[in-house]
């Protein structure tokens, strides 16, 4: 993994989005259902999955709860995606 000063934000956001989408699909949850479960709109989930924007820590926790997983699992999967 890159040093903290070498992290490419766009790559991190894209990796998080891929991890989020993968887990959501594994769980059989729609974007709309996930948005409702975590107090966000479906389009916000879509924006995150496309890697257009990053997620705050609060959002990571809300998404993880909405998916029925620990936030650390979502972050680990994003890290795995980033490391390729």
C-alpha positions in Angstrom: 0.0 0.0 0.0 1.2 3.5 -0.8 2.5 5.8 1.9 -0.1 8.2 3.3 1.2 11.1 1.2 1.0 9.0 -2.0 -2.7 8.0 -1.7 -4.6 8.8 -4.9 -8.0 10.0 -3.7 -9.7 9.2 -7.0 -8.3 5.6 -6.8 -9.4 5.3 -3.2 -12.9 6.5 -4.0 -13.2 4.1 -6.9 -12.0 1.2 -4.8 -14.5 2.0 -2.1 -17.2 2.2 -4.6 -16.3 -1.2 -6.1 -16.3 -2.7 -2.6 -19.6 -1.1 -1.7 -21.3 -2.4 -4.8 -19.8 -5.8 -4.5 -21.0 -6.2 -0.9 -24.4 -4.7 -1.7 -24.9 -7.2 -4.6 -23.7 -10.1 -2.5 -26.3 -9.2 0.1 -29.1 -8.8 -2.6 -29.8 -5.2 -1.5 -30.9 -2.6 -4.0 -29.4 0.9 -4.0 -32.8 2.2 -2.9 -33.1 -0.2 0.0 -29.5 0.6 1.2 -30.2 4.3 0.9 -33.3 3.9 3.0 -31.5 1.7 5.6 -28.8 4.2 6.1 -30.7 7.5 5.8 -29.4 8.5 2.4 -30.9 8.7 -1.0 -30.5 6.0 -3.7 -28.6 8.5 -5.9 -26.1 9.1 -3.1 -25.4 5.3 -3.0 -25.0 5.4 -6.8 -22.5 8.3 -6.6 -20.4 6.4 -4.0 -20.5 3.2 -6.1 -19.3 5.1 -9.1 -16.4 6.6 -7.1 -17.5 10.1 -8.0 -17.2 11.2 -4.3 -15.7 9.7 -1.2 -17.5 8.7 2.0 -17.1 10.2 5.4 -16.6 8.0 8.4 -20.2 8.6 9.5 -21.3 7.4 6.0 -19.1 4.3 6.1 -20.7 3.3 9.5 -24.2 4.0 8.2 -23.6 2.0 5.0 -22.0 -0.9 6.9 -25.0 -1.0 9.3 -27.4 -0.9 6.4 -25.6 -3.9 4.9 -25.4 -5.8 8.2 -21.6 -5.8 8.3 -19.0 -4.2 10.5 -17.5 -0.9 9.1 -14.1 -2.6 9.3 -15.3 -5.2 6.7 -16.3 -2.5 4.3 -13.0 -0.7 4.7 -11.0 -3.9 4.4 -12.8 -4.8 1.2 -12.1 -1.3 -0.1 -8.4 -1.7 0.8 -8.3 -5.0 -1.0 -9.8 -3.3 -4.1 -7.2 -0.6 -3.8 -4.3 -3.0 -3.5 -5.7 -4.9 -6.5 
